[in-house]
């Protein structure tokens, strides 16, 4: 009986030490908000995409874009 209560106390102490506090949660939320704002600012600075008037031709030379892996 003593071992069980001692292990429960130790487990409760470990769990409460690992649980995030309100301050940690507020800091995390603020950091995520700042990252979201920075990402939105970067996306707004991008030029608008050009409309595709015709399909782009496939590469005929060079090392990139000439092989397609097809899993059958």
N, C-alpha and C positions, 0 to 999 in steps of 0.2 A: 504494500500500500504506500509506503514511504517513497519507493522508487517511482511509482506512477505519478504521485503529486509533484515530486521534484522534477521529473521530465516535463510535466505539463507547465510548471512554472518557467523552466528554462525555455520551452518552446514558445510560450507567451511573450517572454522577454525578447527573444530573437525576432518574433513576428512584429512586435511593436517597434523594434529598432529598425527593421527593414521597411516598414510602411512609410510612404511619403507623407510629409507633414503638409499643412496648408501652405506654408511659405514656399516649399519646394514645388508644389503644384502650381502656385501663382508664377513662379519664375519660369517653369516649363511652358506654361501657357503664353507668357510674354515673349519668350524666345521663339515659340512657334508662330506667334502673330508677326513678329519682326521678320522672320523668314518668309512668311506668306506675302507680306508687303514688299519685300525685296524682290521676290520672284515675280509679282505682278508688275513692278516697275520695270524689270528686265523685259518681260513679255510686251509691255507697251512700247518699248523703244525699238522693237523689231519692225522692219518695214513690212507693209502688207504683202501677202503672197500674190504672185502674179497669176492671173487666170490661165489655165491650160487651154491653149487654142488648138493644139494638135497633140497626139500622143508622142512622147519622146522616143526617138529611135534607140534601139539596144546598142550596146557597145560592140564594135567590130574589131577593135585592136586595143592593146594595152593589157595590163595584168588584172584589172578589176572589172567586175561586171560581166564577165563572159561565161561563167560557169554557174549553173543553177543546180543545187542539190535537191533531188526529188526522192522522198522516201515512199516506197511502194509497199 
